[in-house]
Amino acid sequence: MLRIAGTLIVLLALTGGIAPAGAADFFELLEDVPVMPELEPVADAGIEFDTPSGRIVEAYAIGATSRRAVLNFYRRTLPQLGWQAGAGDAFLREDESLSIDFFGTDGELTVRFTIAPAAN
């Protein structure tokens, strides 16, 4: 019974029925990456296209937060959505990698999220 309940919770989280812990919303272009509550997505700043080896998607967000807080949030949240921690600020899932890059200073941070085909 507990196994069924756990599976149901994961399915609801993946289909949008419930949000992962601490997540308020998802990026428009990255429907499988939540937006940290302290960040605000930058409209029309992202790109999305398909390549023979997979999709490439970029999305940006800004906020009065720190790099450490952003990384802590995504290290807690992304595994709930099937992403596994990779090297540095990267995460891996199936045949894709998600990298998180920072611009600006803590308190005036711009964060870029990039999904690309994983290196084989």
N, C-alpha and C positions, 0 to 999 in steps of 0.2 A: 504494500500500500504506500509506504514512504517513497519507494522507487518511482511509482506512478506519479505521486504528487511532485516529486523533484523534477521529473521529466516534463510535466505540465508547466511548471514554473519556467523552465528553460525555454520551452516552446513559446510561451506567452511573451517572454522577454525578446526572443528573436523575431517574433511577428508584430511587435509593437504593443502587445496587450499590457505589458508592464515595462517600465524603464529599469535599466540596471541601476544599482545603488548609486545615488548621487546624481544621476543623469537627468536632465530636464527635457532635452530635445536631441534630435539628430541633425547632422549637416544635410542640406538639400542634395548635394552631389555625392556625399558619402553616407548613404542611408544606413550603413552598418557601423558608423562611428558616432558616438554621442558627443554632444557639445557640453563641455564642462560648464557648470552654472555661472562661473565667474568670467566666462568668455562670451563674446558676441560674434556670431558669424559675419563675415564681410560679404555683403551681397554683390553678386556679379564679379567677384575677384577670382573665382576658381576656373578650372578647365577640366574637360572630360573628353577622352577619345579612346577608341579601341585600336589595338595593334594586333598583328598576327600572333604575338605571344601573350596577349592579355590586355586588360584595361589600364589606362593611366588616368588618375584623377587627382586634382589638387583642390584644396579648400583652405581658406584663411579665416582666422578669428583674431580678435583683439580683446584685451582686457587688462584691468589693473590687478594683476596677479604676478606670481613668480614662476620661474622655470621649474623649480622644485615642486611647487604645488601642482602645476600642470602634469608633470611626469608622475607624481604620486597618484593623482586622480586616474590617469590612463593606465597605470600599472595595476590599479585596483579594479577598474571597470572593464577594460578590454578582454581580459580572460573570461569574463562572463559571457562574452559574445564570440568565443572561439579563437581569439587572438592569443598567441604565445609570445612571451618576451624574447626578443632577439638581441643582437649585439647593439650596444649603445642605446639610442632612443628609437629603436626599430621594433616592430612586432611582425609576426608571421602567422598566416592562416592559409591553409591549403597551398595554392600556388601564387599567393600574393604577399607582398611586404608592405607595411605601413610605416612610414618614417615621420617623425615629428621634428621640425626645425624651428628655431627661435630667432626673432629679429627684435632689436630694441633692448630696452633695459627692464628689469623687474619693476613692476608698477605701471609700465607703458609697453606692454608686450604684444608683439604680433607673432602668431603661431601659424606655421604652414603644415598641413597634413597632406602627405603624398602617398597614394596607393599605386604600386607598380608591380609588374610581374616579378616574382621572386627569382633571384639568381639560382640557377641549378648547379 
